[in-house]
Amino acid sequence: MSARCSLVVNGKSVRISTGDTPLEAALADGMIAPAQAMHGAAVPGQGAGPGARRVQAPRERADPLRLPLSSAPPILADADEPAPAVAVRTGTVTHVRSLTAHVIEVVVTVNRDLALGPGAQVALALDGVGLRTLCPTLRVDGAAELNELVFHLARDEDGWSLADSLPLHADVKVRGPVGRAQYRPGGGRLVLVSAGCGFAQVWSIARAARYIEPAREMCLIVGARDPLDLYMRESLDWLRATGVGRIVLSADRSRQRPPDVRPGPLTAHLPSLRATDVVHVAGDSSTVGAVQVLAASVGARCYPVLIDG
């Protein structure tokens, strides 16, 4: 049997190899040309010039595509924005409690007030652990004293949490602010995306924005692996009461999933982004990377924060 055969495409005879599809034949002969899709993938489109010669397709599917963080570099700060003043404080752990089986709230009382904008991060120096970068936030009911730093920490699959290195009355050193993902008034719609304990950063930004810019449009997409770890319902109730109309909850696992919690990854429930949006995303690397790519595809400003655990 011959390795090549003839095929007629749009009235034109094309010589192709057996096993090729009509689309591959037309691409190889230049009858149609590949065009770039939104994320750089080649899709067939009309074109006059000849396309590149085809390469034999692999017989087995490659590993699933993973979105690297480097594929869409974040805009970390405005070019004319001055660097914040960094200070060091000593503090003591004054409160530890479990919010869920996998989320712990830790409160550190510092010796002097630390000037932090909503969404800013700090570096904690811990004996035996080293420096850890965390996002101070508010309690889920919105309470916090000026000299308190409230943290939401996750337990890993083995049950360990950074809170185990921060027992009650432990001494810590705090340096901050660090990072450039703090809340900035002004601009377009605020799109706040959090996975797991990334809600700590999102909550501090959302609460401040409702006081500072009550008319600014805002939407929240909040996700967790387990629906039982959606510990922030009191916070979301407060935001709804202040006029935030779009709040979406999602969970990867379906066990005991309430009706208002959508299934699947939170990136599947993002609104259509606009170039004028300001996006804050905090969570694991896969969630942050996916949101960065989506924001970059429309030219929206994106401030990412990676959360351990």
C-alpha positions in Angstrom: 0.0 0.0 0.0 1.4 3.5 -0.9 2.5 5.7 1.9 1.0 8.8 0.1 -2.4 9.4 -1.5 -4.3 12.2 -3.2 -7.0 14.4 -1.5 -9.1 17.1 -3.0 -9.6 20.2 -0.7 -11.6 23.1 -2.1 -11.2 21.8 -5.6 -7.5 21.5 -5.3 -5.6 18.2 -5.4 -3.2 17.7 -2.4 -0.7 14.9 -1.9 -0.6 13.8 1.7 0.6 10.9 3.7 -1.9 8.2 4.8 -3.1 8.8 8.3 -3.1 12.6 8.1 -6.2 14.6 8.7 -7.7 16.9 6.0 -6.8 19.9 8.3 -3.2 18.8 8.5 -3.1 18.4 4.7 -4.5 21.9 4.2 -2.1 23.5 6.7 0.9 21.7 5.1 0.0 22.8 1.6 -0.6 26.5 2.6 -4.3 26.5 1.9 -5.0 27.8 5.4 -2.5 29.2 7.9 -2.3 29.0 11.7 -3.4 32.0 13.6 -2.6 32.9 17.2 -5.2 32.3 19.9 -5.5 34.5 23.0 -3.0 32.6 25.0 -0.6 31.9 22.1 -2.0 28.6 21.0 -2.1 28.0 17.2 -5.6 27.8 15.8 -6.5 27.4 12.1 -7.4 30.6 10.3 -7.6 31.8 6.7 -4.2 32.9 5.3 -2.6 33.2 1.9 1.0 32.2 2.8 2.1 28.6 3.1 2.3 27.2 6.6 5.2 25.4 8.1 5.6 21.7 7.3 3.8 19.5 9.7 5.5 17.4 12.3 4.3 13.9 13.1 2.0 14.2 16.1 2.9 12.2 19.2 0.9 9.0 19.7 0.5 9.6 23.5 -0.7 12.7 25.3 2.0 14.7 27.0 1.8 15.6 30.7 -1.0 18.1 31.6 -0.2 21.7 30.9 0.9 23.6 34.0 0.8 27.4 33.9 4.2 28.7 35.2 4.3 31.9 37.2 6.8 33.3 34.7 4.4 33.1 31.8 2.7 36.3 32.9 5.0 38.5 35.0 3.1 40.6 37.5 3.1 44.3 37.7 4.3 44.7 41.3 4.1 48.5 41.7 3.6 51.7 39.8 6.9 53.1 38.4 6.5 56.4 40.4 5.3 54.7 43.6 7.8 55.3 46.5 9.0 52.3 48.5 7.2 52.0 51.9 9.2 52.6 55.1 10.2 49.3 56.6 10.3 48.9 60.4 11.1 46.1 62.8 9.0 45.2 65.8 9.1 42.6 68.6 6.0 40.9 69.6 4.3 38.1 71.5 1.7 35.5 70.5 -1.4 36.4 72.5 -4.1 34.3 70.9 -4.4 31.0 69.0 -7.6 29.4 68.0 -8.9 27.0 65.3 -11.3 28.4 62.7 -11.7 25.0 61.1 -10.0 21.7 61.3 -7.4 23.0 58.8 -7.3 26.7 59.5 -5.8 28.4 62.6 -6.0 32.1 63.6 -2.9 33.5 65.4 -2.7 36.9 66.9 0.7 38.6 67.6 0.7 41.7 69.8 3.6 44.0 68.9 5.4 46.4 71.2 4.6 49.4 68.9 2.1 49.9 66.1 3.4 48.9 62.7 2.3 51.1 59.8 0.8 48.6 57.3 -1.5 49.2 54.4 -4.3 46.7 53.8 -3.0 43.7 52.0 0.7 44.4 52.8 2.9 41.5 54.0 5.4 41.1 56.9 8.3 38.8 57.5 8.3 36.9 60.8 11.5 35.6 62.3 10.9 32.3 64.1 13.4 30.2 66.0 14.0 27.0 64.2 11.9 28.1 61.2 13.6 31.2 59.9 11.8 34.0 58.0 8.3 33.5 56.9 6.3 36.0 54.8 2.7 36.4 55.9 -0.3 38.7 55.3 -1.7 40.3 58.4 -5.5 40.6 58.3 -8.5 41.1 60.6 -10.5 38.6 62.6 -13.3 37.2 60.6 -15.7 39.6 62.4 -13.5 42.5 61.3 -12.0 43.2 64.8 -8.3 44.0 65.4 -6.4 46.4 67.6 -3.8 48.8 66.2 -0.9 46.9 67.8 -2.2 43.4 66.8 -1.3 41.4 63.7 -3.8 38.7 62.9 -2.8 35.7 60.7 -4.7 32.9 59.2 -2.5 29.7 58.9 -3.3 26.4 57.2 -2.5 22.9 58.5 -0.9 20.6 56.0 -2.1 17.1 55.2 0.0 15.7 58.2 -1.7 18.1 60.5 1.3 20.5 61.0 0.9 24.3 60.8 3.2 27.2 61.3 1.1 27.9 64.3 2.8 24.9 66.0 6.0 27.1 65.9 4.0 30.0 67.3 2.7 28.7 70.7 0.9 31.0 73.1 3.3 33.6 74.6 6.1 32.9 72.1 8.3 35.8 71.2 8.7 36.8 67.5 10.3 39.6 65.5 8.3 41.2 62.8 9.7 43.2 59.8 7.4 45.1 57.4 5.9 46.0 55.2 7.3 43.8 52.5 6.0 43.1 49.0 4.1 45.5 46.8 0.6 43.9 46.7 -1.1 46.3 49.1 -4.5 48.0 48.4 -4.4 51.1 46.2 -7.5 53.3 46.1 -8.7 54.5 42.8 -8.8 52.7 39.4 -11.3 50.2 38.0 -13.2 47.3 39.4 -11.6 45.4 42.3 -11.4 41.7 41.6 -10.3 39.8 44.7 -9.4 36.1 44.3 -8.3 33.9 47.2 -7.6 30.2 47.7 -7.4 28.8 51.2 -5.8 31.1 53.7 -5.2 33.6 50.9 -8.4 35.0 52.1 -6.5 36.8 54.9 -5.0 39.3 52.3 -8.3 39.6 50.4 -10.3 40.3 53.6 -8.1 43.1 54.7 -8.3 44.7 51.2 -12.0 44.2 50.8 -12.9 45.6 54.3 -10.7 48.7 53.8 -12.1 49.4 50.3 -15.7 49.3 51.6 -14.8 52.2 54.0 -12.5 54.2 51.7 -14.3 53.7 48.4 -17.9 52.5 49.1 -19.0 53.2 45.5 -16.2 51.2 43.9 -17.3 48.0 42.1 -16.0 44.9 43.7 -16.3 41.1 43.2 -14.8 38.3 45.3 -14.1 34.7 44.3 -13.2 32.6 47.3 -12.1 29.0 47.1 -11.0 26.1 49.3 -10.1 22.5 48.8 -12.8 21.3 51.3 -16.1 23.2 51.7 -15.7 22.9 55.5 -12.7 25.1 55.3 -14.7 28.1 54.0 -14.3 29.8 57.4 -15.0 33.3 56.2 -18.8 33.3 56.0 -19.1 36.0 58.7 -16.8 38.2 56.7 -18.7 37.7 53.5 -22.0 38.4 55.2 -20.6 41.8 56.3 -19.4 42.5 52.7 -22.8 41.7 51.3 -24.5 44.0 53.8 -22.3 46.8 52.6 -23.4 46.3 49.0 -20.9 43.9 47.4 -23.2 42.0 45.0 -20.9 39.4 43.5 -19.4 37.0 45.9 -18.7 33.4 44.7 -17.7 30.5 46.9 -16.1 27.3 45.4 -14.6 24.1 46.7 -12.7 21.3 44.9 -14.3 18.5 47.0 -18.0 17.8 46.9 -18.2 16.3 50.4 -20.8 18.2 52.5 -20.8 21.0 49.9 -23.6 23.5 50.7 -25.9 24.7 47.9 -24.2 28.1 47.7 -20.7 26.6 47.1 -19.9 25.9 43.5 -17.9 22.8 42.5 -14.4 22.8 40.9 -11.5 25.2 41.0 -12.2 28.8 41.7 -10.5 29.9 38.4 -13.5 28.4 36.6 -15.8 30.9 38.3 -13.9 34.1 37.6 -15.8 36.9 35.9 -14.8 38.1 32.5 -11.9 40.4 33.2 -11.5 43.9 31.8 -8.4 45.9 31.0 -9.5 48.4 33.6 -9.7 45.8 36.4 -7.4 45.7 39.4 -6.9 42.1 40.4 -5.5 40.8 43.7 -5.0 37.1 44.0 -3.6 35.2 47.0 -3.2 31.4 47.2 -1.2 28.5 45.9 1.1 28.7 42.9 -1.3 27.1 40.4 -4.2 29.4 41.3 -2.0 32.5 41.3 -0.4 31.6 38.0 -3.7 30.9 36.3 -5.1 34.3 37.4 -2.0 36.1 36.3 -2.3 34.7 32.8 -5.9 35.6 32.6 -5.3 39.1 33.8 -2.3 39.5 31.4 -4.5 38.4 28.4 -6.7 41.5 28.8 -4.0 43.9 30.2 -5.5 44.1 33.7 -3.2 45.0 36.6 -2.5 42.0 38.8 -1.0 41.9 42.3 -0.2 38.3 43.2 0.7 36.8 46.6 1.8 33.3 47.1 0.6 31.5 50.2 2.3 28.5 51.7 -0.1 25.6 52.4 
